[in-house]
Amino acid sequence: MIETLLQAILEQVDQPKKDLENNLRALLNEAVEKLDLVSKQEIDRQRIALQHANQRLSQLQEQMNILEGMIQNKK
């Protein structure tokens, strides 16, 4: 009988804890969903695209320097 009563009390104490945990999880999930987050894969894709753009920019700058040099030599 005492064991049953003790078990019932523990279940009653445990329920608010579970409710609080569920409420906190829901609040945290809602907050995270509002954040503007991207995946690691998307960051990696953007990093690669930026590297390619920087490489192309360097190539174009080099071409421009060559053309400017050619113009200066013709003067």
Buried (B, 14 or more C-beta within 10 A) or exposed (E): EEEEEEEEEEEEEEEEEEEEEEEEEEEEEEEEEEEEEEEEEEEEEEEEEEEEEEEEEEEEEEEEEEEEEEEEEEE
